[in-house]
Amino acid sequence: MAWQNERLSIKLFSVSLSLNMMLSAGLAIQVRAQSASTIPGQTIVSVTFEPLRDGKPDDSAGGASRNGGICSQDSQVLGPSVTPLRPATYSELTISEHPTFFVYVPQTSAGKALFVLKDDNEDYYYQKIIPMSQTAGIVSFKLPDDAPKIEVGKTYQWSFVMICGEAIRPDNPTVEGRIQRIAPNPAMSRQLKTLSPVERAALYGKNGIWYDTLTSLADQRRSQPNDSTLAATWEKLLKSVGLEAIATKPLLQ
C-alpha cells in the first residue's frame, strides 16, 4: 500500500510539474507578445545634422532672399518669405551625382520658377523652368538624370528665381545656395546599402552631408505623410539648423 501511495505522489508531482512548465511557457509567450505589441513597427531613429569642423557661419543661410522674398503683385502675408533649406554653415555637401534641392515658397501668384546650377567658372551651367502649385509649402527639385552630373570635389552655386510675371525680371525674388559633392568612404558605402531611408538620413547627418540627409528624410515623409514621428523628426532637424520659421510648413509633393 505504501508503494502505491508513493507512485501516486510521484504522478501528482509530475502532473503539477508539467502544469507549471506549461503555465510558465504560456506566460513567457504572453510577455513576448506584450513586448512586441509595445514596439513600434518602425524603429525610432534620431536624425541630427553635425556640420564638418571647418564649417564657417553663413549669414545668408536660414532664409535670406533678394528682392523682398515675394512677388510685388502679391499681398504681404504674415510668415516667412521664399527660403532656401540650407544649414547655417558652409557645409553644404552631397554624395549624389544628381542631388535634390529644397525651397520654401509662400502662397504666391507666380506659377513657375527658374532653377539655375553652375560652377564657379560657369564651365558647368544648367537651368530649368519649374512649375509651381501656388500653394505655400516646401518644394523640391531633383537634378534630372539626363543633366550633367556634378563632380566630386567641385563647388557649385544654385539659384531659385520666382517668375512673378510672364518673364524673368531683375526684381524677381531669388534665393541661392552652394553645394559640393564628396565621395563616401568604402565603409559608409557598404553601410548605406543595409539601412532604411531614415537610418540613411541619420548616417548622412552624422557625417555632415546636408542634402542627402534632407532628401532621405523627405522621401520617407512623402511615403508616410501621416506618420507623426517622421513629422517630429523633420521639424527637429530643420530647427537644429536655424530653419525654425519653416520647420512645420507642409512638404509638397
C-alpha positions in Angstrom: 0.0 0.0 0.0 2.9 2.3 0.8 4.4 1.8 -2.6 1.1 2.6 -4.2 0.9 5.9 -2.3 4.4 6.7 -3.3 3.6 6.1 -7.0 0.5 8.3 -6.7 2.6 11.1 -5.1 5.1 10.8 -7.9 2.3 11.0 -10.6 0.8 14.0 -8.8 4.2 15.7 -8.7 4.8 15.0 -12.4 1.4 16.4 -13.4 2.0 19.5 -11.2 5.4 20.0 -12.7 4.0 19.7 -16.2 1.3 22.2 -15.5 3.8 24.6 -14.0 6.0 24.3 -17.1 3.0 24.8 -19.4 1.9 27.9 -17.4 5.5 29.2 -17.4 5.8 28.7 -21.2 2.4 30.4 -21.7 3.4 33.3 -19.6 6.6 33.7 -21.5 4.7 33.7 -24.8 2.3 36.3 -23.4 5.2 38.5 -22.2 6.8 38.3 -25.6 3.6 39.2 -27.3 3.0 42.2 -25.0 6.6 43.3 -25.5 6.2 43.0 -29.3 3.0 45.0 -29.2 4.7 47.9 -27.5 7.5 48.1 -30.0 6.6 50.3 -33.0 6.7 48.8 -36.4 9.3 51.3 -37.4 12.4 51.9 -35.2 12.6 55.5 -33.9 15.8 56.9 -35.2 17.2 60.3 -34.2 18.3 62.4 -37.2 20.7 65.2 -36.4 23.0 67.3 -38.5 26.6 67.7 -37.5 28.5 70.0 -39.9 32.1 69.5 -40.5 34.5 71.1 -38.1 35.8 73.5 -40.7 32.3 74.7 -41.5 32.0 78.5 -41.2 29.0 80.6 -40.2 26.9 81.8 -43.1 24.9 84.9 -42.5 22.9 84.3 -45.7 21.7 80.8 -44.6 18.3 80.2 -43.0 16.1 82.4 -45.0 17.8 85.3 -46.7 16.3 86.2 -50.1 16.9 89.0 -52.6 14.3 91.4 -53.8 11.9 91.2 -50.9 11.1 87.5 -51.0 7.6 87.8 -52.5 6.3 88.9 -55.9 5.4 92.6 -56.0 1.8 91.9 -57.0 1.2 89.5 -54.1 -0.3 90.7 -50.9 2.0 90.9 -47.9 1.3 87.9 -45.8 2.4 87.1 -42.2 5.1 84.4 -42.1 8.3 83.6 -43.9 9.1 84.6 -47.5 10.8 82.4 -50.0 13.5 80.5 -48.1 16.2 78.0 -49.2 16.6 74.9 -47.0 20.2 75.4 -46.0 22.2 74.8 -42.8 23.8 77.8 -41.1 27.3 76.7 -42.2 29.2 76.3 -45.4 29.0 72.5 -45.0 26.5 72.1 -47.9 27.6 68.6 -49.0 26.2 65.8 -51.0 27.4 62.4 -52.3 24.8 62.4 -55.1 25.6 62.9 -58.8 22.1 64.4 -59.2 21.1 65.9 -55.8 17.8 67.4 -54.7 17.3 71.0 -53.7 14.6 72.3 -51.3 13.0 75.8 -51.1 10.1 77.1 -49.0 7.7 79.2 -51.1 4.8 81.2 -49.6 1.4 81.5 -51.2 2.1 83.4 -54.5 0.7 84.3 -57.8 3.9 83.0 -59.5 3.1 79.9 -61.5 6.7 78.9 -62.2 10.3 79.4 -61.1 13.7 79.2 -62.7 16.4 76.9 -61.2 20.0 77.5 -62.1 23.1 75.4 -61.2 26.6 76.5 -62.2 30.2 76.1 -61.0 32.5 79.0 -60.1 33.9 79.3 -63.6 30.5 78.6 -65.3 32.1 75.6 -67.1 29.0 73.8 -65.7 25.7 75.5 -66.4 22.2 74.0 -66.1 18.9 75.7 -65.9 15.3 74.5 -65.8 11.8 76.1 -65.5 9.9 74.6 -62.6 6.1 74.7 -62.4 4.7 75.7 -59.0 1.3 75.0 -57.4 1.0 78.5 -55.9 0.3 76.8 -52.6 2.5 77.7 -49.6 4.9 74.9 -48.7 8.3 73.3 -49.3 9.0 72.5 -52.9 11.9 70.3 -54.2 13.8 70.0 -57.4 15.9 66.9 -58.3 18.6 67.5 -60.8 17.4 65.2 -63.6 19.3 62.1 -64.6 19.8 63.4 -68.1 21.5 66.6 -66.7 25.3 66.5 -66.5 26.3 65.0 -63.1 28.1 67.2 -60.6 31.7 66.2 -60.0 33.4 65.1 -56.8 35.5 67.9 -55.2 33.9 70.8 -57.1 31.7 73.5 -55.6 28.6 74.7 -57.3 26.1 77.6 -56.8 22.4 77.2 -57.3 19.7 79.8 -57.6 15.9 79.7 -57.4 14.1 82.6 -59.0 10.4 83.1 -58.7 9.0 84.2 -62.1 6.4 86.8 -61.0 5.1 87.7 -64.4 5.4 86.5 -68.0 9.2 86.8 -68.0 12.1 87.0 -65.6 12.8 90.4 -64.2 15.7 91.7 -62.1 13.4 92.3 -59.2 12.1 88.8 -59.0 12.6 87.1 -55.6 15.7 85.0 -55.6 17.4 82.6 -53.1 20.7 80.9 -53.5 22.8 78.1 -52.1 26.0 76.3 -52.6 26.7 72.6 -52.9 29.8 70.4 -53.0 29.9 66.7 -53.9 32.2 64.4 -51.9 32.9 60.7 -52.2 31.7 58.5 -49.4 34.4 56.2 -47.8 34.0 52.5 -48.5 32.7 51.7 -45.1 29.9 54.2 -45.4 29.0 52.9 -48.9 28.6 49.4 -47.6 26.6 50.6 -44.6 24.2 52.6 -46.7 23.1 49.5 -48.6 21.7 47.9 -45.5 19.9 50.9 -43.9 16.3 52.2 -44.1 15.7 55.7 -45.5 15.5 57.2 -42.0 18.6 55.4 -40.9 20.4 56.6 -44.0 19.3 60.2 -43.1 20.8 59.7 -39.7 24.1 58.5 -41.1 24.3 61.3 -43.6 23.6 63.8 -40.8 26.3 62.4 -38.5 28.8 62.9 -41.4 27.7 66.5 -42.2 26.2 65.6 -45.6 23.2 68.0 -45.6 21.5 67.5 -49.0 21.3 63.7 -48.6 20.1 64.0 -45.0 17.2 66.2 -46.1 16.4 64.1 -49.2 16.3 60.8 -47.4 14.0 62.1 -44.7 11.8 64.0 -47.2 11.3 60.8 -49.3 10.2 58.9 -46.2 7.9 61.6 -45.1 6.2 61.7 -48.5 5.7 57.9 -48.4 4.2 58.1 -44.9 2.6 61.5 -44.7 0.5 60.7 -41.6 3.5 59.4 -39.5 3.7 61.9 -36.6 7.1 60.5 -35.6 8.6 61.4 -39.0 7.0 64.8 -38.9 8.5 65.5 -35.5 11.9 64.2 -36.7 11.7 66.5 -39.7 10.7 69.5 -37.6 13.6 68.9 -35.1 16.1 68.7 -37.9 15.1 72.0 -39.5 15.0 73.8 -36.2 18.6 72.5 -35.4 20.0 74.4 -38.4 18.2 77.7 -37.9 15.1 77.0 -40.0 12.5 77.3 -37.2 10.2 79.6 -39.3 9.5 76.9 -41.8 10.0 73.7 -39.7 6.3 73.0 -39.6 5.4 74.0 -43.2 4.0 71.3 -45.4 6.3 69.3 -47.6 4.7 69.5 -51.1 4.8 66.6 -53.5 
